[in-house]
């Protein structure tokens, strides 16, 4: 039962974060601290951000810093 609740919480954290990221302006650089008002679980936020970066939904600039580009191709073009 506890494992089920943990998975449900992780899904809610991720869904809440996706909605917040969608509202951020294009090319916005953010950290896990931008989600402090959304959830009070730092580890869950960091894991969710890393999963989103790995899947290409956002870009990871450095440890703890993420970037919302229009597309990942656009980010690569800007860096090059």
Biotite code that builds the C-alpha atoms (Angstrom):
import biotite.structure as struc

atoms = struc.array([
    struc.Atom([0.000, 0.000, 0.000], chain_id="A", res_id=1, res_name="UNK", atom_name="CA", element="C"),
    struc.Atom([2.834, 2.393, 0.862], chain_id="A", res_id=2, res_name="UNK", atom_name="CA", element="C"),
    struc.Atom([4.524, 1.805, -2.503], chain_id="A", res_id=3, res_name="UNK", atom_name="CA", element="C"),
    struc.Atom([1.254, 2.566, -4.276], chain_id="A", res_id=4, res_name="UNK", atom_name="CA", element="C"),
    struc.Atom([0.872, 5.846, -2.388], chain_id="A", res_id=5, res_name="UNK", atom_name="CA", element="C"),
    struc.Atom([4.470, 6.826, -3.178], chain_id="A", res_id=6, res_name="UNK", atom_name="CA", element="C"),
    struc.Atom([3.870, 6.238, -6.897], chain_id="A", res_id=7, res_name="UNK", atom_name="CA", element="C"),
    struc.Atom([0.653, 8.248, -6.780], chain_id="A", res_id=8, res_name="UNK", atom_name="CA", element="C"),
    struc.Atom([2.443, 11.110, -5.016], chain_id="A", res_id=9, res_name="UNK", atom_name="CA", element="C"),
    struc.Atom([5.238, 11.050, -7.606], chain_id="A", res_id=10, res_name="UNK", atom_name="CA", element="C"),
    struc.Atom([2.663, 11.273, -10.406], chain_id="A", res_id=11, res_name="UNK", atom_name="CA", element="C"),
    struc.Atom([0.927, 14.217, -8.738], chain_id="A", res_id=12, res_name="UNK", atom_name="CA", element="C"),
    struc.Atom([4.263, 15.998, -8.219], chain_id="A", res_id=13, res_name="UNK", atom_name="CA", element="C"),
    struc.Atom([5.201, 15.505, -11.870], chain_id="A", res_id=14, res_name="UNK", atom_name="CA", element="C"),
    struc.Atom([1.795, 16.629, -13.158], chain_id="A", res_id=15, res_name="UNK", atom_name="CA", element="C"),
    struc.Atom([1.916, 19.751, -11.003], chain_id="A", res_id=16, res_name="UNK", atom_name="CA", element="C"),
    struc.Atom([5.437, 20.523, -12.194], chain_id="A", res_id=17, res_name="UNK", atom_name="CA", element="C"),
    struc.Atom([4.530, 20.051, -15.871], chain_id="A", res_id=18, res_name="UNK", atom_name="CA", element="C"),
    struc.Atom([1.708, 22.564, -15.480], chain_id="A", res_id=19, res_name="UNK", atom_name="CA", element="C"),
    struc.Atom([4.076, 25.030, -13.822], chain_id="A", res_id=20, res_name="UNK", atom_name="CA", element="C"),
    struc.Atom([6.732, 24.567, -16.518], chain_id="A", res_id=21, res_name="UNK", atom_name="CA", element="C"),
    struc.Atom([4.128, 25.069, -19.246], chain_id="A", res_id=22, res_name="UNK", atom_name="CA", element="C"),
    struc.Atom([3.339, 28.477, -17.735], chain_id="A", res_id=23, res_name="UNK", atom_name="CA", element="C"),
    struc.Atom([6.988, 29.589, -17.630], chain_id="A", res_id=24, res_name="UNK", atom_name="CA", element="C"),
    struc.Atom([8.166, 31.949, -20.363], chain_id="A", res_id=25, res_name="UNK", atom_name="CA", element="C"),
    struc.Atom([10.151, 30.510, -23.261], chain_id="A", res_id=26, res_name="UNK", atom_name="CA", element="C"),
    struc.Atom([13.908, 30.276, -22.598], chain_id="A", res_id=27, res_name="UNK", atom_name="CA", element="C"),
    struc.Atom([13.382, 30.517, -18.832], chain_id="A", res_id=28, res_name="UNK", atom_name="CA", element="C"),
    struc.Atom([16.121, 29.037, -16.640], chain_id="A", res_id=29, res_name="UNK", atom_name="CA", element="C"),
    struc.Atom([14.823, 27.480, -13.438], chain_id="A", res_id=30, res_name="UNK", atom_name="CA", element="C"),
    struc.Atom([15.838, 25.322, -10.483], chain_id="A", res_id=31, res_name="UNK", atom_name="CA", element="C"),
    struc.Atom([13.986, 22.983, -8.147], chain_id="A", res_id=32, res_name="UNK", atom_name="CA", element="C"),
    struc.Atom([13.435, 25.977, -5.864], chain_id="A", res_id=33, res_name="UNK", atom_name="CA", element="C"),
    struc.Atom([10.971, 27.391, -8.407], chain_id="A", res_id=34, res_name="UNK", atom_name="CA", element="C"),
    struc.Atom([8.663, 24.557, -7.361], chain_id="A", res_id=35, res_name="UNK", atom_name="CA", element="C"),
    struc.Atom([8.859, 25.096, -3.604], chain_id="A", res_id=36, res_name="UNK", atom_name="CA", element="C"),
    struc.Atom([5.354, 26.529, -3.518], chain_id="A", res_id=37, res_name="UNK", atom_name="CA", element="C"),
    struc.Atom([3.993, 23.615, -5.553], chain_id="A", res_id=38, res_name="UNK", atom_name="CA", element="C"),
    struc.Atom([5.315, 20.788, -3.405], chain_id="A", res_id=39, res_name="UNK", atom_name="CA", element="C"),
    struc.Atom([7.345, 20.460, -0.254], chain_id="A", res_id=40, res_name="UNK", atom_name="CA", element="C"),
    struc.Atom([9.292, 17.402, -1.333], chain_id="A", res_id=41, res_name="UNK", atom_name="CA", element="C"),
    struc.Atom([12.671, 18.479, -2.667], chain_id="A", res_id=42, res_name="UNK", atom_name="CA", element="C"),
    struc.Atom([13.842, 14.974, -3.610], chain_id="A", res_id=43, res_name="UNK", atom_name="CA", element="C"),
    struc.Atom([10.682, 14.252, -5.597], chain_id="A", res_id=44, res_name="UNK", atom_name="CA", element="C"),
    struc.Atom([11.022, 17.544, -7.467], chain_id="A", res_id=45, res_name="UNK", atom_name="CA", element="C"),
    struc.Atom([14.674, 16.909, -8.317], chain_id="A", res_id=46, res_name="UNK", atom_name="CA", element="C"),
    struc.Atom([13.928, 13.382, -9.540], chain_id="A", res_id=47, res_name="UNK", atom_name="CA", element="C"),
    struc.Atom([11.039, 14.618, -11.668], chain_id="A", res_id=48, res_name="UNK", atom_name="CA", element="C"),
    struc.Atom([13.178, 17.379, -13.213], chain_id="A", res_id=49, res_name="UNK", atom_name="CA", element="C"),
    struc.Atom([15.924, 14.900, -14.029], chain_id="A", res_id=50, res_name="UNK", atom_name="CA", element="C"),
    struc.Atom([13.414, 12.508, -15.627], chain_id="A", res_id=51, res_name="UNK", atom_name="CA", element="C"),
    struc.Atom([11.976, 15.352, -17.736], chain_id="A", res_id=52, res_name="UNK", atom_name="CA", element="C"),
    struc.Atom([15.484, 16.378, -18.812], chain_id="A", res_id=53, res_name="UNK", atom_name="CA", element="C"),
    struc.Atom([16.369, 12.810, -19.732], chain_id="A", res_id=54, res_name="UNK", atom_name="CA", element="C"),
    struc.Atom([13.211, 12.508, -21.842], chain_id="A", res_id=55, res_name="UNK", atom_name="CA", element="C"),
    struc.Atom([13.913, 15.813, -23.620], chain_id="A", res_id=56, res_name="UNK", atom_name="CA", element="C"),
    struc.Atom([10.941, 17.785, -22.260], chain_id="A", res_id=57, res_name="UNK", atom_name="CA", element="C"),
    struc.Atom([13.345, 20.273, -20.699], chain_id="A", res_id=58, res_name="UNK", atom_name="CA", element="C"),
    struc.Atom([17.095, 20.746, -20.940], chain_id="A", res_id=59, res_name="UNK", atom_name="CA", element="C"),
    struc.Atom([19.547, 20.428, -18.069], chain_id="A", res_id=60, res_name="UNK", atom_name="CA", element="C"),
    struc.Atom([22.169, 23.174, -18.170], chain_id="A", res_id=61, res_name="UNK", atom_name="CA", element="C"),
    struc.Atom([24.144, 22.147, -15.100], chain_id="A", res_id=62, res_name="UNK", atom_name="CA", element="C"),
    struc.Atom([23.555, 20.578, -11.721], chain_id="A", res_id=63, res_name="UNK", atom_name="CA", element="C"),
    struc.Atom([20.247, 21.962, -10.487], chain_id="A", res_id=64, res_name="UNK", atom_name="CA", element="C"),
    struc.Atom([19.673, 24.322, -13.444], chain_id="A", res_id=65, res_name="UNK", atom_name="CA", element="C"),
    struc.Atom([17.163, 23.577, -16.160], chain_id="A", res_id=66, res_name="UNK", atom_name="CA", element="C"),
    struc.Atom([16.076, 25.390, -19.287], chain_id="A", res_id=67, res_name="UNK", atom_name="CA", element="C"),
    struc.Atom([12.742, 25.656, -21.025], chain_id="A", res_id=68, res_name="UNK", atom_name="CA", element="C"),
    struc.Atom([13.447, 25.961, -24.729], chain_id="A", res_id=69, res_name="UNK", atom_name="CA", element="C"),
    struc.Atom([10.874, 25.965, -27.492], chain_id="A", res_id=70, res_name="UNK", atom_name="CA", element="C"),
    struc.Atom([12.436, 22.707, -28.601], chain_id="A", res_id=71, res_name="UNK", atom_name="CA", element="C"),
    struc.Atom([15.574, 20.821, -27.742], chain_id="A", res_id=72, res_name="UNK", atom_name="CA", element="C"),
    struc.Atom([16.796, 21.418, -31.319], chain_id="A", res_id=73, res_name="UNK", atom_name="CA", element="C"),
    struc.Atom([16.440, 25.165, -30.723], chain_id="A", res_id=74, res_name="UNK", atom_name="CA", element="C"),
    struc.Atom([18.565, 24.905, -27.585], chain_id="A", res_id=75, res_name="UNK", atom_name="CA", element="C"),
    struc.Atom([21.297, 23.020, -29.431], chain_id="A", res_id=76, res_name="UNK", atom_name="CA", element="C"),
    struc.Atom([21.214, 25.625, -32.209], chain_id="A", res_id=77, res_name="UNK", atom_name="CA", element="C"),
    struc.Atom([21.575, 28.464, -29.682], chain_id="A", res_id=78, res_name="UNK", atom_name="CA", element="C"),
    struc.Atom([24.508, 26.772, -27.968], chain_id="A", res_id=79, res_name="UNK", atom_name="CA", element="C"),
    struc.Atom([26.334, 25.999, -31.218], chain_id="A", res_id=80, res_name="UNK", atom_name="CA", element="C"),
])
